[in-house]
Each structure stands twice: as structure tokens, then as C-alpha cells.
């Protein structure tokens, strides 16, 4: 698997948010084994909880 060049130079803060979101919301739906996508609204709600 090759890294996506759009994300290769993102700052550490970006990756910290990615990790936080993935830890709180998960990467996949275990019942369907599908990769999850999270709405902007859910991401903002999660970030608001972290403050």
C-alpha cells in the first residue's frame, strides 16, 4: 500500500486529530467490516468534547 500524497506533509496536529477521531469513533463497523466515514458534524462534536 502506498501513502496518499495529499496527506504526506500534514502537520502533527492533523494526525493527532485523526488518531483521536479513530479512537473515539472507530475505523470500521465490525458487523459489516466496512470502513466508516464520519460526518463533519460528528467530528466537530467529538472535538468539542476534547476541549
CORLINDA-V909268 format. One record per residue. RES is the residue in three letters. OMEGA is omega in whole degrees, -180 to 180 (* if undefined). NEAR is the number of other ideal C-beta (glycine too) atoms within 12 Angstrom. D_FIRST is the distance of its C-alpha to the first C-alpha in Angstrom with 1 decimal. Layout:
<<RES;OMEGA;NEAR;D_FIRST> <RES;OMEGA;NEAR;D_FIRST>>
//
This chain:
<<UNK;179;3;0.0> <UNK;178;6;3.8> <UNK;177;9;6.7> <UNK;-175;9;9.3> <UNK;178;8;12.2> <UNK;-175;8;14.8> <UNK;-172;12;14.2> <UNK;-178;11;13.6> <UNK;-180;11;17.4> <UNK;-179;15;18.6> <UNK;-180;11;21.4> <UNK;179;10;21.5> <UNK;178;11;23.6> <UNK;-178;15;20.9> <UNK;175;15;18.6> <UNK;176;15;21.7> <UNK;179;21;22.3> <UNK;-179;21;18.8> <UNK;180;16;19.4> <UNK;-180;20;23.0> <UNK;-179;26;22.2> <UNK;179;18;19.6> <UNK;-177;13;22.2> <UNK;-173;20;25.0> <UNK;179;23;23.6> <UNK;179;18;20.7> <UNK;-174;17;17.2> <UNK;171;13;18.1> <UNK;-173;13;21.4> <UNK;-178;10;22.1> <UNK;-178;8;24.6> <UNK;-177;8;22.5> <UNK;177;10;19.0> <UNK;176;11;18.1> <UNK;-179;13;16.2> <UNK;167;19;19.0> <UNK;-176;14;19.9> <UNK;179;22;22.7> <UNK;177;12;25.6> <UNK;-180;11;26.7> <UNK;180;10;29.9> <UNK;179;17;28.4> <UNK;179;21;26.3> <UNK;178;15;29.6> <UNK;178;16;31.5> <UNK;180;23;29.2> <UNK;177;20;29.4> <UNK;179;12;33.1> <UNK;-176;13;33.3> <UNK;-176;15;31.7> <UNK;*;8;34.4>>
//
